[in-house]
Every structure is written in C-alpha cells, then in structure tokens.
Amino acid sequence: MGGPSPGTVVLFLGSDPALAERLAARPATYAWMARFFVPPNLLLDRAARATSASTDEPGPFPSDQVMCAQTVVDCARKNGRSLQLVDVNRPGEARELVQRYVTSQDVLPILVRADGARLVGAESFDVRTVRTFLAGS
C-alpha cells in the first residue's frame, strides 16, 4: 500500500484508552456524543457501540480530535474528497500508512493528501486552513 489514492485524504487520530475505560460505564452517553459531533457511519459508530473495542476498531477519541475530524468531514464533503480515518493506536489494515506518515514526535491529528502534504496538530484544523489544504493537489 503506497499513499492515499488521488482525491482521498487520510486523517490520523489517536484513540484514548483512558477515555474508553471511563466511558465503559456510560456507553449510551458516548453514543449520543458520537452522533452529535461526527456522523457515526464515518468515524465513531463501532466505538460508540462498544467502548471496549478490539484492536482493529477505532476510538474513542479525545474531544479536540473529534472537533478536528468534524471540520475535516464537513470540508471534505464540500470539496468532493474521500476521507479515510486511521486510528494510529488501532491501525488494523492501515498499519503501513501509519508507519509511512506518522512519527513518534508528531502531534495528532494529522491530515495527509495524496501528494504527501500534511496538516499537523489541532491548532491547524480551522475551517479556512482545512479548506485550503483540501483544495491543494
């Protein structure tokens, strides 16, 4: 697996095991939060159903990353871009993407275009910056 295919961007997030433990006692609350912030079919549906997810299931994610993900989802939809979510702590089949684009010094979230350009860190994910980033290459 090389990089993202043309027209696709990859959003790397990092699940929070401590958050999963805290939410295990309140799965209904988390399911409501997941539906409110991010369309469940794109990001958090499996994590919302089972906060004690297997190693291949994404999430749950810290709130700052969820907010960034929502911005990316909205902008990607408006720009006609496909979006692939990768949980760096549970990469599953996307392990090669994580090894290629994420280092131990990186700050999550990270958005990567097919040309390898990256947007790094929550402070970079305002609507204008994400829109400009998605319009490139």
C-alpha positions in Angstrom: 0.0 0.0 0.0 1.5 3.3 -1.1 -0.1 6.6 -0.1 -3.7 7.7 -0.3 -5.3 7.4 -3.7 -5.9 10.6 -5.7 -8.9 12.5 -4.3 -8.6 10.8 -0.9 -7.3 12.4 2.3 -6.3 10.4 5.3 -7.0 11.7 8.8 -4.9 10.1 11.5 -6.4 10.3 15.0 -5.2 8.6 18.2 -7.7 6.8 20.4 -7.6 7.3 24.1 -7.6 4.1 26.1 -8.2 6.0 29.4 -11.3 7.6 27.8 -12.5 4.2 26.7 -12.3 2.9 30.3 -14.2 6.0 31.7 -16.9 5.7 29.1 -17.3 1.9 29.5 -19.7 2.6 32.3 -21.7 5.1 30.2 -21.9 3.7 26.6 -25.3 5.4 25.9 -23.8 8.8 26.7 -20.9 8.2 24.4 -23.1 7.0 21.6 -25.1 10.3 21.9 -21.8 12.3 21.8 -20.5 10.4 18.8 -23.7 11.1 16.8 -23.7 14.7 17.8 -20.1 15.5 16.8 -19.3 13.2 13.9 -21.5 11.2 11.5 -21.3 7.7 13.1 -21.0 5.9 9.7 -17.7 7.8 9.1 -15.9 7.7 12.4 -17.3 6.6 15.6 -20.1 4.1 15.1 -18.2 1.0 16.2 -16.5 2.8 19.1 -19.9 4.0 20.2 -21.4 0.5 20.2 -18.5 -0.9 22.3 -16.1 1.3 24.1 -14.0 -1.8 24.9 -13.3 -2.1 21.2 -11.0 -4.7 19.8 -7.6 -3.7 18.5 -9.0 -3.1 15.0 -11.8 -0.8 15.9 -11.3 2.9 16.1 -11.9 5.3 19.0 -13.0 6.7 21.3 -11.1 9.9 20.5 -10.3 12.9 22.7 -12.7 15.8 22.1 -10.2 18.1 20.4 -9.6 15.4 17.8 -13.3 14.8 17.3 -13.8 18.5 16.7 -11.0 18.5 14.1 -12.5 15.4 12.5 -15.8 17.1 12.2 -14.2 20.1 10.4 -12.4 17.7 8.0 -15.6 15.7 7.3 -17.5 18.8 6.5 -14.8 20.3 4.3 -14.1 17.0 2.5 -17.8 16.6 1.7 -18.0 20.2 0.3 -14.8 19.6 -1.8 -15.8 16.2 -3.1 -12.9 14.4 -1.4 -13.0 10.9 0.0 -11.9 10.6 3.6 -10.1 7.7 5.3 -9.9 7.6 9.1 -6.9 5.8 10.7 -6.6 5.3 14.4 -2.9 5.2 15.0 -3.4 3.2 18.1 -5.5 0.6 16.3 -4.5 0.8 12.7 -5.6 -2.6 11.5 -5.1 -2.8 7.7 -3.7 0.7 7.6 -0.6 -0.1 9.6 1.6 0.8 6.5 0.0 4.2 6.3 0.8 4.9 10.0 4.4 3.7 9.5 4.8 5.9 6.5 3.1 9.2 7.7 3.2 9.2 11.5 6.3 9.5 13.7 6.5 9.3 17.5 7.2 13.1 17.6 4.1 14.0 15.7 1.1 15.7 17.3 -2.3 14.4 16.4 -4.5 14.8 14.4 -2.7 14.6 11.1 -4.3 15.1 7.7 -2.4 13.8 4.7 -3.1 14.4 1.0 -2.2 12.0 -1.9 0.9 14.2 -2.7 2.2 13.6 0.9 1.4 17.1 2.2 0.5 17.1 5.9 -1.6 19.2 8.2 -0.5 18.6 11.8 -1.9 19.4 15.2 -5.3 20.5 16.4 -4.4 24.2 16.1 -4.1 23.8 12.3 -7.6 22.5 11.8 -9.6 25.7 11.5 -12.1 25.7 8.6 -10.1 28.0 6.4 -6.9 26.1 6.7 -8.6 22.7 6.1 -10.5 24.0 3.1 -7.3 25.5 1.6 -5.4 22.2 2.3 -8.1 20.1 0.7 -8.2 22.3 -2.4 -4.4 21.8 -3.0 -3.2 19.0 -5.2 
